[in-house]
Amino acid sequence: MTITQDLIKNSKPHWDNYIKHEFVQKLANGTLELKNFQHYLMQDYIYLFHYSRAFALAMYKSDNFEQMEFSRQALNSILDEIQLHINYCKEFGIDEKSIHEQKESPACVAYTRYVLDCGLSGDLTQLYAAVIPCFLGYAKVADYITLNNLSVANNPYQSWIDMYSSKEYQEAANDATEFFEGLCKDLSKKQMGKIQDIFTTATRMEISFWQMGLDLS
Ligand SMILES: Cc1ncc(CN)c(N)n1
């Protein structure tokens, strides 16, 4: 069992509640109301802003150029994706002005500032423990939908599913996971306890993020 498989196992049942959340089920079967998806998408824009800050912090927390290069590439690809995200929002009837004018939801504040705090008060490995549930989790959500054939014909959210099932996203998630496992490999049992705690907390934050989409909170 890999380090990440072990972290996932120990974070159950939260991990399963994240991957199979009601928001995911509705997105897969096409019954998610547009207003819920729009709210989620708009908040995800803010989320991705702070997530980018987390990778900038990861560069600062790096011990060598190799580590710095990994986070630089991850940051570059998120920054490229932001424009795609804005275009994607437009397809779902959200204009750029309302994205910028919206208020950040409590779930988004809690999650993103938690991730940043892990990096500010901890080291690079702790910061990656907080971002891996996000990076890898969405690849697993897409796998869960596609491998179980949960998506329906003419699903309005198919492009979202396709984006996270894409070879590019899946490879990026695997690369980040491998990088994270490299950072963990010489940690003591006590240090791994802290990593588990962060990983599980970030997983619980992902559940709250889906719930925010459903509750329009
Ligand atoms: C909340 C959240 N978690 C994960 C992802 C996928 N990187 C995302 N866009 N937003």
Ligand as a Chemical Component Dictionary entry (heavy atoms), coordinates in Angstrom:
data_LIG
# 
_chem_comp.id                   LIG 
_chem_comp.type                 NON-POLYMER 
_chem_comp.pdbx_formal_charge   0 
_chem_comp.three_letter_code    LIG 
# 
loop_
_chem_comp_atom.comp_id 
_chem_comp_atom.atom_id 
_chem_comp_atom.alt_atom_id 
_chem_comp_atom.type_symbol 
_chem_comp_atom.charge 
_chem_comp_atom.model_Cartn_x 
_chem_comp_atom.model_Cartn_y 
_chem_comp_atom.model_Cartn_z 
_chem_comp_atom.pdbx_ordinal 
LIG C1 C1 C 0 -12.695 22.884 -3.837 1  
LIG C2 C2 C 0 -11.871 22.262 -4.943 2  
LIG N1 N1 N 0 -11.176 21.125 -4.689 3  
LIG C3 C3 C 0 -10.456 20.586 -5.720 4  
LIG C4 C4 C 0 -10.374 21.152 -6.949 5  
LIG C5 C5 C 0 -9.563  20.527 -8.032 6  
LIG N2 N2 N 0 -8.285  21.074 -8.139 7  
LIG C6 C6 C 0 -11.078 22.319 -7.144 8  
LIG N3 N3 N 0 -11.064 22.977 -8.330 9  
LIG N4 N4 N 0 -11.840 22.895 -6.126 10 
# 
loop_
_chem_comp_bond.comp_id 
_chem_comp_bond.atom_id_1 
_chem_comp_bond.atom_id_2 
_chem_comp_bond.value_order 
_chem_comp_bond.pdbx_ordinal 
LIG C1 C2 SING 1  
LIG C2 N1 SING 2  
LIG C2 N4 DOUB 3  
LIG N1 C3 DOUB 4  
LIG C3 C4 SING 5  
LIG C4 C5 SING 6  
LIG C4 C6 DOUB 7  
LIG C5 N2 SING 8  
LIG C6 N3 SING 9  
LIG C6 N4 SING 10 
# 
